[in-house]
Amino acid sequence: MDDKIESIKGKLIVSCQALAHEPLHSSFIMGRMARAAKEGGAAGIRANTKEDIKEIQAQVDLPIIGIVKRDYEDSEIYITPTIKEVDELMEVEPEIIAMDASPAMRPGNKSLDDFFREVKEKYPNQLLMADCSTVEEAIYADKLGFDFIGTTMVGYTRQSQGDKIEANDFEILRKIVEKVEHKVIAEGNINTPEKARRVIELGAYSVVVGSIITRPQVITKNFVDAMNK
């Protein structure tokens, strides 16, 4: 596994996800999307659900960051929110499992600390990635012991509302890289090749790019919106 993790250093990870309401929602299609990403030079894949991951593993031999997106009524956390989702992912054993690392309580009124300990006790050798939205969250996740610190949630939480990952030459990312011990994975609105290159220059271990590669409805809308201005 160490070789696989080493293989994503300085490289592109492509997020191949399509939720139930999206046009490309299909494990078969996500498997083919991963093949296309590999053909283009991607070194890793981020994927949602054990079904999609199983199909992707059948199509490409690339390290995978696995998540399960699931909504619960008693929590705003939806990226791998409970041990149930971790158990599902462990059936297909992605190299890394990512989870929301914001301070909000998980379902069942469980804190991030308690959830992290629960996962580590059950799966002590599994690599874990913290999806963070602020510098403070990143520092906290780093001290907890997450193997990777991600900027996935910047701008997507109440506490990071209005923040943009690229603002002031990726100031949030630069601060995180400076202040944490573990590897930092840049993710979230990295929507141009230039941004992807820049975050690596600034010290990110890897960069995850999603919608601008794998969501044709988003790419199409960008063209249409520009033409309608």
ChimeraX commands (.cxc) that place a marker at each C-alpha (Angstrom):
marker #1 position 0.00,0.00,0.00 radius 0.5
marker #1 position 2.89,2.38,0.65 radius 0.5
marker #1 position 3.89,2.14,-3.01 radius 0.5
marker #1 position 0.36,3.04,-4.04 radius 0.5
marker #1 position 0.32,6.07,-1.77 radius 0.5
marker #1 position 3.73,7.11,-3.05 radius 0.5
marker #1 position 2.34,6.86,-6.59 radius 0.5
marker #1 position -0.09,9.76,-6.01 radius 0.5
marker #1 position 2.60,12.18,-4.81 radius 0.5
marker #1 position 2.48,15.32,-6.94 radius 0.5
marker #1 position -0.19,13.75,-9.12 radius 0.5
marker #1 position -3.82,14.14,-10.11 radius 0.5
marker #1 position -6.63,12.21,-8.43 radius 0.5
marker #1 position -9.91,12.31,-10.35 radius 0.5
marker #1 position -13.18,12.25,-8.43 radius 0.5
marker #1 position -15.63,9.97,-10.24 radius 0.5
marker #1 position -18.98,10.51,-8.56 radius 0.5
marker #1 position -22.56,10.79,-9.75 radius 0.5
marker #1 position -25.30,10.96,-7.14 radius 0.5
marker #1 position -28.77,9.45,-7.55 radius 0.5
marker #1 position -30.27,12.64,-9.03 radius 0.5
marker #1 position -27.49,13.09,-11.61 radius 0.5
marker #1 position -27.57,11.98,-15.27 radius 0.5
marker #1 position -24.52,9.68,-15.04 radius 0.5
marker #1 position -25.59,7.87,-11.85 radius 0.5
marker #1 position -24.37,4.32,-12.52 radius 0.5
marker #1 position -21.57,2.16,-11.18 radius 0.5
marker #1 position -20.92,0.95,-14.73 radius 0.5
marker #1 position -20.49,4.54,-15.95 radius 0.5
marker #1 position -18.25,5.47,-13.01 radius 0.5
marker #1 position -16.05,2.49,-13.83 radius 0.5
marker #1 position -15.69,3.72,-17.40 radius 0.5
marker #1 position -15.11,7.26,-16.15 radius 0.5
marker #1 position -12.24,5.95,-14.04 radius 0.5
marker #1 position -10.81,4.18,-17.09 radius 0.5
marker #1 position -10.96,7.43,-19.03 radius 0.5
marker #1 position -9.27,9.25,-16.13 radius 0.5
marker #1 position -6.48,6.68,-16.04 radius 0.5
marker #1 position -6.03,6.93,-19.80 radius 0.5
marker #1 position -5.59,10.68,-19.37 radius 0.5
marker #1 position -2.90,10.19,-16.75 radius 0.5
marker #1 position -4.75,10.24,-13.42 radius 0.5
marker #1 position -2.82,8.56,-10.61 radius 0.5
marker #1 position -5.80,7.93,-8.32 radius 0.5
marker #1 position -9.58,8.00,-8.05 radius 0.5
marker #1 position -11.99,9.36,-5.44 radius 0.5
marker #1 position -15.31,7.52,-5.45 radius 0.5
marker #1 position -18.61,7.25,-3.59 radius 0.5
marker #1 position -20.21,3.96,-2.42 radius 0.5
marker #1 position -18.89,0.43,-2.28 radius 0.5
marker #1 position -20.78,-0.43,-5.48 radius 0.5
marker #1 position -19.03,2.25,-7.52 radius 0.5
marker #1 position -15.67,1.43,-5.95 radius 0.5
marker #1 position -16.02,-2.28,-6.71 radius 0.5
marker #1 position -16.67,-1.50,-10.37 radius 0.5
marker #1 position -13.83,1.02,-10.51 radius 0.5
marker #1 position -11.45,-1.54,-8.99 radius 0.5
marker #1 position -12.46,-3.97,-11.74 radius 0.5
marker #1 position -11.56,-1.36,-14.37 radius 0.5
marker #1 position -8.39,0.29,-13.06 radius 0.5
marker #1 position -5.56,-0.57,-10.71 radius 0.5
marker #1 position -5.26,2.84,-9.10 radius 0.5
marker #1 position -5.37,3.87,-5.43 radius 0.5
marker #1 position -8.85,4.93,-4.37 radius 0.5
marker #1 position -10.12,7.45,-1.84 radius 0.5
marker #1 position -13.47,5.99,-0.81 radius 0.5
marker #1 position -16.44,7.76,0.72 radius 0.5
marker #1 position -20.13,7.16,1.28 radius 0.5
marker #1 position -22.41,10.17,1.03 radius 0.5
marker #1 position -25.51,9.61,3.15 radius 0.5
marker #1 position -27.94,12.01,4.79 radius 0.5
marker #1 position -29.13,11.57,8.37 radius 0.5
marker #1 position -31.96,13.56,9.94 radius 0.5
marker #1 position -30.05,14.31,13.15 radius 0.5
marker #1 position -26.81,15.59,11.59 radius 0.5
marker #1 position -25.53,17.90,8.87 radius 0.5
marker #1 position -22.58,15.54,8.30 radius 0.5
marker #1 position -23.05,13.50,5.11 radius 0.5
marker #1 position -19.58,12.34,3.99 radius 0.5
marker #1 position -18.94,8.96,5.66 radius 0.5
marker #1 position -20.87,10.05,8.76 radius 0.5
marker #1 position -21.01,6.79,10.80 radius 0.5
marker #1 position -19.28,3.46,11.30 radius 0.5
marker #1 position -21.97,1.89,9.08 radius 0.5
marker #1 position -20.53,3.69,6.05 radius 0.5
marker #1 position -16.98,2.77,7.05 radius 0.5
marker #1 position -18.01,-0.90,7.36 radius 0.5
marker #1 position -19.50,-0.76,3.86 radius 0.5
marker #1 position -16.31,0.73,2.44 radius 0.5
marker #1 position -14.15,-1.86,4.17 radius 0.5
marker #1 position -15.93,-4.54,2.15 radius 0.5
marker #1 position -14.02,-3.19,-0.88 radius 0.5
marker #1 position -10.99,-1.86,1.03 radius 0.5
marker #1 position -10.13,1.43,-0.68 radius 0.5
marker #1 position -6.59,2.59,0.05 radius 0.5
marker #1 position -7.92,5.68,1.84 radius 0.5
marker #1 position -11.28,6.39,3.46 radius 0.5
marker #1 position -12.29,10.05,3.66 radius 0.5
marker #1 position -14.76,11.58,6.09 radius 0.5
marker #1 position -16.10,14.98,7.03 radius 0.5
marker #1 position -13.85,16.41,9.75 radius 0.5
marker #1 position -15.84,19.54,10.59 radius 0.5
marker #1 position -16.79,20.03,14.26 radius 0.5
marker #1 position -20.51,19.35,13.81 radius 0.5
marker #1 position -21.82,16.31,15.66 radius 0.5
marker #1 position -22.15,13.08,13.73 radius 0.5
marker #1 position -25.45,11.14,13.74 radius 0.5
marker #1 position -26.32,9.89,17.22 radius 0.5
marker #1 position -24.73,13.02,18.72 radius 0.5
marker #1 position -21.22,11.58,18.28 radius 0.5
marker #1 position -18.21,13.89,18.20 radius 0.5
marker #1 position -15.45,13.74,15.59 radius 0.5
marker #1 position -13.04,12.59,18.33 radius 0.5
marker #1 position -15.26,9.67,19.32 radius 0.5
marker #1 position -15.94,8.69,15.71 radius 0.5
marker #1 position -12.26,8.81,14.79 radius 0.5
marker #1 position -11.39,6.60,17.78 radius 0.5
marker #1 position -14.20,4.19,16.89 radius 0.5
marker #1 position -12.90,3.79,13.34 radius 0.5
marker #1 position -9.26,3.47,14.42 radius 0.5
marker #1 position -10.10,0.82,17.03 radius 0.5
marker #1 position -12.01,-1.28,14.51 radius 0.5
marker #1 position -9.69,-0.72,11.54 radius 0.5
marker #1 position -6.29,0.30,12.98 radius 0.5
marker #1 position -4.40,-0.05,9.69 radius 0.5
marker #1 position -6.84,1.82,7.46 radius 0.5
marker #1 position -5.59,5.15,6.10 radius 0.5
marker #1 position -8.00,8.01,6.80 radius 0.5
marker #1 position -8.47,11.41,5.18 radius 0.5
marker #1 position -10.06,14.41,6.88 radius 0.5
marker #1 position -12.32,16.53,4.68 radius 0.5
marker #1 position -11.86,19.99,6.24 radius 0.5
marker #1 position -13.31,23.45,5.62 radius 0.5
marker #1 position -11.03,25.70,7.69 radius 0.5
marker #1 position -7.42,25.93,8.82 radius 0.5
marker #1 position -8.53,25.27,12.40 radius 0.5
marker #1 position -10.32,22.06,11.40 radius 0.5
marker #1 position -7.24,20.91,9.51 radius 0.5
marker #1 position -4.99,21.50,12.53 radius 0.5
marker #1 position -7.43,19.64,14.77 radius 0.5
marker #1 position -7.70,16.66,12.39 radius 0.5
marker #1 position -3.92,16.57,12.09 radius 0.5
marker #1 position -3.55,16.34,15.87 radius 0.5
marker #1 position -6.22,13.63,16.03 radius 0.5
marker #1 position -4.06,11.55,13.72 radius 0.5
marker #1 position -5.68,11.58,10.29 radius 0.5
marker #1 position -3.21,10.35,7.66 radius 0.5
marker #1 position -4.28,12.94,5.07 radius 0.5
marker #1 position -5.72,16.42,5.49 radius 0.5
marker #1 position -8.01,17.60,2.69 radius 0.5
marker #1 position -9.42,21.02,1.82 radius 0.5
marker #1 position -12.54,19.36,0.43 radius 0.5
marker #1 position -15.12,21.36,2.37 radius 0.5
marker #1 position -13.74,24.91,2.02 radius 0.5
marker #1 position -16.71,27.13,1.21 radius 0.5
marker #1 position -19.24,24.35,1.80 radius 0.5
marker #1 position -19.84,24.74,5.55 radius 0.5
marker #1 position -21.36,27.51,7.66 radius 0.5
marker #1 position -18.00,28.29,9.21 radius 0.5
marker #1 position -16.33,28.61,5.80 radius 0.5
marker #1 position -19.17,30.38,4.01 radius 0.5
marker #1 position -17.81,32.74,1.37 radius 0.5
marker #1 position -14.30,31.28,1.53 radius 0.5
marker #1 position -12.67,30.28,-1.75 radius 0.5
marker #1 position -9.77,27.86,-1.89 radius 0.5
marker #1 position -7.95,29.94,-4.53 radius 0.5
marker #1 position -8.28,33.29,-2.70 radius 0.5
marker #1 position -5.00,35.15,-2.06 radius 0.5
marker #1 position -2.99,32.54,-3.94 radius 0.5
marker #1 position -4.53,29.63,-2.02 radius 0.5
marker #1 position -3.92,31.22,1.37 radius 0.5
marker #1 position -6.01,28.62,3.24 radius 0.5
marker #1 position -4.07,25.77,1.65 radius 0.5
marker #1 position -0.72,27.46,2.30 radius 0.5
marker #1 position -1.56,27.92,5.98 radius 0.5
marker #1 position -2.65,24.29,6.30 radius 0.5
marker #1 position 0.51,23.00,4.62 radius 0.5
marker #1 position 2.56,25.15,6.98 radius 0.5
marker #1 position 0.77,24.11,10.17 radius 0.5
marker #1 position 0.09,20.36,9.84 radius 0.5
marker #1 position 2.37,17.33,10.01 radius 0.5
marker #1 position 0.42,14.97,7.75 radius 0.5
marker #1 position 0.10,15.00,3.98 radius 0.5
marker #1 position -2.27,17.62,2.55 radius 0.5
marker #1 position -4.55,16.80,-0.38 radius 0.5
marker #1 position -5.92,19.84,-2.20 radius 0.5
marker #1 position -9.56,19.41,-3.18 radius 0.5
marker #1 position -12.62,21.56,-3.77 radius 0.5
marker #1 position -13.10,23.91,-6.71 radius 0.5
marker #1 position -9.72,23.08,-8.25 radius 0.5
marker #1 position -11.29,23.59,-11.65 radius 0.5
marker #1 position -8.43,24.49,-14.00 radius 0.5
marker #1 position -5.12,22.81,-14.87 radius 0.5
marker #1 position -3.36,25.96,-13.68 radius 0.5
marker #1 position -4.93,25.71,-10.21 radius 0.5
marker #1 position -4.02,22.02,-10.02 radius 0.5
marker #1 position -0.42,22.77,-10.87 radius 0.5
marker #1 position -0.27,25.67,-8.41 radius 0.5
marker #1 position -1.48,23.69,-5.38 radius 0.5
marker #1 position 1.24,21.11,-5.97 radius 0.5
marker #1 position 3.81,23.91,-6.21 radius 0.5
marker #1 position 2.53,25.20,-2.86 radius 0.5
marker #1 position 3.13,21.88,-1.13 radius 0.5
marker #1 position 0.00,19.78,-1.57 radius 0.5
marker #1 position 0.84,16.07,-1.72 radius 0.5
marker #1 position -1.84,15.44,-4.35 radius 0.5
marker #1 position -4.78,17.24,-5.91 radius 0.5
marker #1 position -8.33,15.97,-6.39 radius 0.5
marker #1 position -10.34,17.32,-9.33 radius 0.5
marker #1 position -13.94,16.30,-9.91 radius 0.5
marker #1 position -16.82,18.13,-11.57 radius 0.5
marker #1 position -14.82,19.92,-14.25 radius 0.5
marker #1 position -13.63,16.52,-15.51 radius 0.5
marker #1 position -16.44,14.10,-14.67 radius 0.5
marker #1 position -19.74,16.03,-14.57 radius 0.5
marker #1 position -20.71,16.88,-18.16 radius 0.5
marker #1 position -23.80,18.79,-17.02 radius 0.5
marker #1 position -21.53,21.18,-15.07 radius 0.5
marker #1 position -19.09,21.56,-17.96 radius 0.5
marker #1 position -21.95,22.22,-20.39 radius 0.5
marker #1 position -23.49,24.82,-18.06 radius 0.5
marker #1 position -20.16,26.67,-17.89 radius 0.5
marker #1 position -20.22,27.06,-21.67 radius 0.5
marker #1 position -23.91,28.03,-21.78 radius 0.5
marker #1 position -23.57,30.58,-18.97 radius 0.5
marker #1 position -20.56,32.19,-20.67 radius 0.5
marker #1 position -22.42,32.41,-23.97 radius 0.5
marker #1 position -25.46,33.98,-22.32 radius 0.5
marker #1 position -23.56,36.82,-20.64 radius 0.5
marker link #1:1,2 radius 0.2
marker link #1:2,3 radius 0.2
marker link #1:3,4 radius 0.2
marker link #1:4,5 radius 0.2
marker link #1:5,6 radius 0.2
marker link #1:6,7 radius 0.2
marker link #1:7,8 radius 0.2
marker link #1:8,9 radius 0.2
marker link #1:9,10 radius 0.2
marker link #1:10,11 radius 0.2
marker link #1:11,12 radius 0.2
marker link #1:12,13 radius 0.2
marker link #1:13,14 radius 0.2
marker link #1:14,15 radius 0.2
marker link #1:15,16 radius 0.2
marker link #1:16,17 radius 0.2
marker link #1:17,18 radius 0.2
marker link #1:18,19 radius 0.2
marker link #1:19,20 radius 0.2
marker link #1:20,21 radius 0.2
marker link #1:21,22 radius 0.2
marker link #1:22,23 radius 0.2
marker link #1:23,24 radius 0.2
marker link #1:24,25 radius 0.2
marker link #1:25,26 radius 0.2
marker link #1:26,27 radius 0.2
marker link #1:27,28 radius 0.2
marker link #1:28,29 radius 0.2
marker link #1:29,30 radius 0.2
marker link #1:30,31 radius 0.2
marker link #1:31,32 radius 0.2
marker link #1:32,33 radius 0.2
marker link #1:33,34 radius 0.2
marker link #1:34,35 radius 0.2
marker link #1:35,36 radius 0.2
marker link #1:36,37 radius 0.2
marker link #1:37,38 radius 0.2
marker link #1:38,39 radius 0.2
marker link #1:39,40 radius 0.2
marker link #1:40,41 radius 0.2
marker link #1:41,42 radius 0.2
marker link #1:42,43 radius 0.2
marker link #1:43,44 radius 0.2
marker link #1:44,45 radius 0.2
marker link #1:45,46 radius 0.2
marker link #1:46,47 radius 0.2
marker link #1:47,48 radius 0.2
marker link #1:48,49 radius 0.2
marker link #1:49,50 radius 0.2
marker link #1:50,51 radius 0.2
marker link #1:51,52 radius 0.2
marker link #1:52,53 radius 0.2
marker link #1:53,54 radius 0.2
marker link #1:54,55 radius 0.2
marker link #1:55,56 radius 0.2
marker link #1:56,57 radius 0.2
marker link #1:57,58 radius 0.2
marker link #1:58,59 radius 0.2
marker link #1:59,60 radius 0.2
marker link #1:60,61 radius 0.2
marker link #1:61,62 radius 0.2
marker link #1:62,63 radius 0.2
marker link #1:63,64 radius 0.2
marker link #1:64,65 radius 0.2
marker link #1:65,66 radius 0.2
marker link #1:66,67 radius 0.2
marker link #1:67,68 radius 0.2
marker link #1:68,69 radius 0.2
marker link #1:69,70 radius 0.2
marker link #1:70,71 radius 0.2
marker link #1:71,72 radius 0.2
marker link #1:72,73 radius 0.2
marker link #1:73,74 radius 0.2
marker link #1:74,75 radius 0.2
marker link #1:75,76 radius 0.2
marker link #1:76,77 radius 0.2
marker link #1:77,78 radius 0.2
marker link #1:78,79 radius 0.2
marker link #1:79,80 radius 0.2
marker link #1:80,81 radius 0.2
marker link #1:81,82 radius 0.2
marker link #1:82,83 radius 0.2
marker link #1:83,84 radius 0.2
marker link #1:84,85 radius 0.2
marker link #1:85,86 radius 0.2
marker link #1:86,87 radius 0.2
marker link #1:87,88 radius 0.2
marker link #1:88,89 radius 0.2
marker link #1:89,90 radius 0.2
marker link #1:90,91 radius 0.2
marker link #1:91,92 radius 0.2
marker link #1:92,93 radius 0.2
marker link #1:93,94 radius 0.2
marker link #1:94,95 radius 0.2
marker link #1:95,96 radius 0.2
marker link #1:96,97 radius 0.2
marker link #1:97,98 radius 0.2
marker link #1:98,99 radius 0.2
marker link #1:99,100 radius 0.2
marker link #1:100,101 radius 0.2
marker link #1:101,102 radius 0.2
marker link #1:102,103 radius 0.2
marker link #1:103,104 radius 0.2
marker link #1:104,105 radius 0.2
marker link #1:105,106 radius 0.2
marker link #1:106,107 radius 0.2
marker link #1:107,108 radius 0.2
marker link #1:108,109 radius 0.2
marker link #1:109,110 radius 0.2
marker link #1:110,111 radius 0.2
marker link #1:111,112 radius 0.2
marker link #1:112,113 radius 0.2
marker link #1:113,114 radius 0.2
marker link #1:114,115 radius 0.2
marker link #1:115,116 radius 0.2
marker link #1:116,117 radius 0.2
marker link #1:117,118 radius 0.2
marker link #1:118,119 radius 0.2
marker link #1:119,120 radius 0.2
marker link #1:120,121 radius 0.2
marker link #1:121,122 radius 0.2
marker link #1:122,123 radius 0.2
marker link #1:123,124 radius 0.2
marker link #1:124,125 radius 0.2
marker link #1:125,126 radius 0.2
marker link #1:126,127 radius 0.2
marker link #1:127,128 radius 0.2
marker link #1:128,129 radius 0.2
marker link #1:129,130 radius 0.2
marker link #1:130,131 radius 0.2
marker link #1:131,132 radius 0.2
marker link #1:132,133 radius 0.2
marker link #1:133,134 radius 0.2
marker link #1:134,135 radius 0.2
marker link #1:135,136 radius 0.2
marker link #1:136,137 radius 0.2
marker link #1:137,138 radius 0.2
marker link #1:138,139 radius 0.2
marker link #1:139,140 radius 0.2
marker link #1:140,141 radius 0.2
marker link #1:141,142 radius 0.2
marker link #1:142,143 radius 0.2
marker link #1:143,144 radius 0.2
marker link #1:144,145 radius 0.2
marker link #1:145,146 radius 0.2
marker link #1:146,147 radius 0.2
marker link #1:147,148 radius 0.2
marker link #1:148,149 radius 0.2
marker link #1:149,150 radius 0.2
marker link #1:150,151 radius 0.2
marker link #1:151,152 radius 0.2
marker link #1:152,153 radius 0.2
marker link #1:153,154 radius 0.2
marker link #1:154,155 radius 0.2
marker link #1:155,156 radius 0.2
marker link #1:156,157 radius 0.2
marker link #1:157,158 radius 0.2
marker link #1:158,159 radius 0.2
marker link #1:159,160 radius 0.2
marker link #1:160,161 radius 0.2
marker link #1:161,162 radius 0.2
marker link #1:162,163 radius 0.2
marker link #1:163,164 radius 0.2
marker link #1:164,165 radius 0.2
marker link #1:165,166 radius 0.2
marker link #1:166,167 radius 0.2
marker link #1:167,168 radius 0.2
marker link #1:168,169 radius 0.2
marker link #1:169,170 radius 0.2
marker link #1:170,171 radius 0.2
marker link #1:171,172 radius 0.2
marker link #1:172,173 radius 0.2
marker link #1:173,174 radius 0.2
marker link #1:174,175 radius 0.2
marker link #1:175,176 radius 0.2
marker link #1:176,177 radius 0.2
marker link #1:177,178 radius 0.2
marker link #1:178,179 radius 0.2
marker link #1:179,180 radius 0.2
marker link #1:180,181 radius 0.2
marker link #1:181,182 radius 0.2
marker link #1:182,183 radius 0.2
marker link #1:183,184 radius 0.2
marker link #1:184,185 radius 0.2
marker link #1:185,186 radius 0.2
marker link #1:186,187 radius 0.2
marker link #1:187,188 radius 0.2
marker link #1:188,189 radius 0.2
marker link #1:189,190 radius 0.2
marker link #1:190,191 radius 0.2
marker link #1:191,192 radius 0.2
marker link #1:192,193 radius 0.2
marker link #1:193,194 radius 0.2
marker link #1:194,195 radius 0.2
marker link #1:195,196 radius 0.2
marker link #1:196,197 radius 0.2
marker link #1:197,198 radius 0.2
marker link #1:198,199 radius 0.2
marker link #1:199,200 radius 0.2
marker link #1:200,201 radius 0.2
marker link #1:201,202 radius 0.2
marker link #1:202,203 radius 0.2
marker link #1:203,204 radius 0.2
marker link #1:204,205 radius 0.2
marker link #1:205,206 radius 0.2
marker link #1:206,207 radius 0.2
marker link #1:207,208 radius 0.2
marker link #1:208,209 radius 0.2
marker link #1:209,210 radius 0.2
marker link #1:210,211 radius 0.2
marker link #1:211,212 radius 0.2
marker link #1:212,213 radius 0.2
marker link #1:213,214 radius 0.2
marker link #1:214,215 radius 0.2
marker link #1:215,216 radius 0.2
marker link #1:216,217 radius 0.2
marker link #1:217,218 radius 0.2
marker link #1:218,219 radius 0.2
marker link #1:219,220 radius 0.2
marker link #1:220,221 radius 0.2
marker link #1:221,222 radius 0.2
marker link #1:222,223 radius 0.2
marker link #1:223,224 radius 0.2
marker link #1:224,225 radius 0.2
marker link #1:225,226 radius 0.2
marker link #1:226,227 radius 0.2
marker link #1:227,228 radius 0.2
marker link #1:228,229 radius 0.2
view
